[in-house]
Amino acid sequence: MKRAIYPGTFDPITLGHLDIIKRACKIFDEIIVAVAKNKEKKPLFSYEKRIQLAQKACKEYPKVKVIGFEGLLVDLSNELKANTIIRGLRAVSDFEYELQMGYANASLKSELDTIYLMPSLQYAFISSSIVRAILKYGGKIDHLVPKAIINDLKE
């Protein structure tokens, strides 16, 4: 079975994230969406809520399992017996950071590969931080996040 991990803070999960997940489902038998606890980022939504939102958003994808994790991604990859990490790249600015993280993970576990997927052009501008900013001021987010979680986000 070809299994891959798609890690992130997912604060909240967006249509851009779902686009990457859909693309990954064409390549892998199982995708583990791994919601990072990541206290350093000071997320808007609680760890539990981010997991719940991701589970709701991914419900229609049978190949996808959503879990939470804390700690090193390489430890999670060992636990799940998954040697492929999926990361999304929206812009050139993402590439430098993602490349460093990929090399850092590979330095800790040489069999760990990172695959970078670009979202469709219509989702390339979407980020969780943009969604959070729009939410803060009560703006329209329907075109940025999965329908399944819109009401949860507006609460």
LUMVOZA-122995 format. One record per residue (C-alpha): x, y, z. Coordinates in pm, whole numbers, plus 50000, padded with zeros to 5 digits. Example, Ala and Ser with C-alpha at 12.3 -4.5 7.8 and 13.67 -1.06 7.14 Angstrom:
512304955050780 513674989450714 
END
This chain:
500005000050000 501335034249904 500715057050203 501615093750233 501375119750507 500065154750440 501085174350750 500085209550843 498505231951099 495285234550894 494105265751080 491615261450913 491665236550628 490955254250295 489915245749941 493615248349851 494395220650101 491535199549962 492845204549611 496225190549719 494445161549893 492435153349577 495615153449369 497415131349623 494515106449617 495295100149249 498855089949341 498535071849675 496345044449823 496045062450156 496575098550261 497055106650627 496145143050689 498225149951000 497085180551193 500035194251389 499515206951742 502205233551674 501905257651968 504575280351816 502175292251543 499505303051796 496575289851591 493165306451596 491335273251630 492085247951902 493955216251816 490805195551866 488705219151651 491265218451367 491185180351366 487375180751369 487215205851081 489695185550874 487715153550938 484495170550826 486145185150516 487685151550415 484655129950489 483885123450121 487385110150047 487605073150141 491385072550094 491885099950355 492325095650728 492715126050955 494795124151271 496445148451511 500115147351600 502725164651809 506465161351771 508735153051482 507265143751147 509905116551104 508665099851423 505125100551288 506325085950956 507975057151146 504825051251350 502615050951038 505125032650817 504845060450560 507955073050383 506375100050169 505435135050279 503145156850070 503515194450075 501715221249879 503495249349697 501495280449611 504315304149519 508075306349485 508195320549838 506845287249973 509535267549793 512535279449993 510965271050329 509555237850207 512875227650052 514665233950383 512065213750573 512305185350321 516095184350356 515875186150735 513455156750743 515635137050500 518655143550723 516765126851009 515455097950797 517115091450462 514215070550327 511775099150374 510805115950046 508875148350009 506595153949712 505555189349632 502185194949467 500875227849332 497205236149378 495045244749079 495415280848973 492005290149118 493235280049466 496825292649445 496125324549642 494275307849930 495995304050264 494705297450613 496005331550721 493905348650451 490835329350568 491515339150931 491895375950835 488625376050640 486835357850922 488075383651172 486205411050985 483135390250900 483895387550528 482705361250282 484725328850296 482435305050102 484805304749802 487855297250020 486865268350247 485015235250210 481215238550231 481135212250504 482875235450753 481535270150665 478985270950949 481595258851199 483925287051100 481275313851122 480335304151479 
END
